Amino acid sequence: MRLALILGMAMSLVGSASALAQGTSTFALANELGSVLGAEKGCGLKFNQDAIKAFIEAKVKADDMKFPSLLSTMSQGAAWRLGEMSESEKTAYCAQVGRVARTFKFVGN
């Protein structure tokens, strides 16, 4: 049920070509950041909250009202997906999430 809700929300966001054309950078950033943040628990990481705030300040427009809901949907989807991954897929996914997290100072070296 939860997966159906998440997928339904994601599909509704993607479904509108005009909305995507207007908010491509919002959608891409929320998708990419959601993939990282949604993996925090599943990959055994603990993110620096101040670094996340700094990232948002630097990358997201202050008046972007779409970003929070998109990020929430993408983060929930990533967290769910981690539970469905094979061991090898999860290893690869978490290895790259860790690298990205270190790059943006979400975690220490």
C-alpha positions in Angstrom: 0.0 0.0 0.0 2.8 2.4 0.9 4.7 1.6 -2.2 1.6 2.2 -4.3 1.1 5.6 -2.7 4.8 6.6 -3.2 4.7 5.4 -6.8 1.4 7.1 -7.5 2.7 10.4 -6.1 5.9 10.1 -8.2 4.0 9.3 -11.4 1.7 12.2 -10.9 4.7 14.5 -10.5 6.3 13.1 -13.7 3.1 12.9 -15.6 2.8 16.6 -16.4 5.1 17.6 -19.2 4.6 21.3 -18.6 5.3 21.0 -14.9 8.5 19.1 -15.6 9.5 21.7 -18.2 9.1 24.4 -15.7 10.7 22.6 -12.7 13.3 20.3 -14.2 16.0 21.5 -11.9 13.7 21.2 -8.9 12.7 17.7 -9.8 16.3 16.6 -10.6 17.7 18.0 -7.4 14.9 16.6 -5.2 15.3 13.2 -6.9 19.1 13.1 -6.5 19.1 14.5 -2.9 16.2 12.2 -2.0 18.2 9.2 -3.1 21.0 10.2 -0.8 19.0 11.2 2.2 16.6 8.3 1.9 19.6 6.0 2.2 20.9 7.4 5.5 19.4 4.7 7.7 19.6 1.8 5.3 23.3 2.4 4.6 24.1 2.9 8.2 25.1 6.6 7.9 24.5 9.5 10.2 24.2 12.8 8.3 25.4 16.2 9.6 22.2 18.3 9.8 24.1 21.6 9.4 25.7 20.4 6.2 22.3 19.5 4.8 20.9 22.9 5.6 24.0 24.5 3.9 23.4 22.4 0.8 19.7 23.5 0.7 20.7 27.1 1.1 23.2 26.9 -1.7 21.2 24.8 -4.2 17.4 25.4 -3.7 15.7 28.6 -4.4 14.1 30.2 -1.4 10.7 30.4 -3.1 10.7 26.8 -4.4 7.5 25.4 -3.0 7.7 22.2 -5.0 11.0 21.0 -3.5 9.9 19.8 0.0 7.1 17.5 -1.3 9.3 16.2 -4.1 12.1 15.6 -1.7 9.9 13.8 0.7 8.5 11.5 -2.0 11.9 10.7 -3.4 13.5 10.1 0.0 10.7 7.7 1.0 11.0 5.9 -2.3 14.8 5.5 -1.8 14.4 4.2 1.7 11.8 1.6 0.6 13.9 0.6 -2.4 16.9 -0.1 -0.2 14.9 -2.8 1.6 14.2 -4.5 -1.7 17.8 -4.5 -3.1 20.0 -7.5 -3.4 23.1 -7.5 -1.2 25.3 -6.6 -4.1 23.1 -3.8 -5.3 22.8 -2.4 -1.8 26.6 -2.5 -1.4 27.2 -0.6 -4.6 24.4 1.9 -3.9 25.6 2.6 -0.4 29.2 2.9 -1.5 28.2 5.7 -3.9 25.9 7.3 -1.4 28.7 7.4 1.0 31.0 9.0 -1.5 28.4 11.7 -2.4 27.7 12.3 1.3 31.4 12.9 2.0 31.7 15.2 -1.0 29.0 17.5 0.4 30.2 17.1 4.0 27.0 15.3 5.0 29.4 12.8 6.8 33.0 13.0 7.9 35.8 11.4 6.0 
